[in-house]
């Protein structure tokens, strides 16, 4: 049973406030789909022009760390969903632990990504470096340019998501999360989109060339 | 505070979707690593679409959202598909 939500101006009914919040967030997510879609479009055109070069470049991506990160993000989506639904039903203990696990999993993702970046740099896989492993190879260079750019953009989105999830923990500590479960709902929607983007990146970056 | 049945629902439904996501990821990985199989890109993208559908329907509950919300979500995908369709129609017919 949901606790009576805290209403904000100009809403007088919880359902209208919820509809407005979810609609507004989806409007934002639609722009995010177009934002990331543009980069996937670049990937598709570049790969079509030199599929073998993309395969050569992609074969050097760290499959193990990429796969670990995929599992971490999928798991974080499940824990945050549990947290959101528990908060809505007033089960605050489960909500708290769901949020904490999500924060831990999201942070672990960034740490693993950091280790992966370090390995990539050690293997000279940064296209702007003078000792780039694929210097002069157009397809592989485009692949690694895409890799660095899109994974950094994704990591920024994930960091913003971590800030939003941390705010949920703060609301829980303040004792207001049960009445502000709509905030948890829209935060969860954003987190899931970041997860979907990664689910698409995983085969495009780590399975290409295998 | 929810009763035991509600607690199970809160915990088990997301865990079921998570298991399906991991299973699909495993299939995608196995297909990509198996030597000599055709259409690897198509197979992995088809699996991603299934995974995305699971997240949209199971986690984001898009199917239970209002028509306004569903239309908004669809709009992003539709406009993006125009970008892909027009460009590839040009590239593939040159």
Interface residues (C-beta under 8 A of the other chain):
Chain A: X1 X19 X22 X23 X26 X27 X29 X30 X31 X32 X33 X34 X37 X38 X41 X44 X45 X48 X67 X70 X71 X74 X75 X77 X78 X79 X81 X82 X85 X86 X89 X90 X91 X94 X188 X189 X192 X195 X196 X199 X200 X202 X203 X207 X208 X210
Chain B: X1 X2 X6 X7 X10 X11 X14 X15 X17 X18 X21 X22 X25 X28 X29 X32 X33 X40 X41 X44 X45 X47 X48 X51 X52 X55 X56 X59 X60 X65 X66 X68 X69 X72 X73 X75 X76 X77 X79 X80 X83 X84 X87 X88 X91
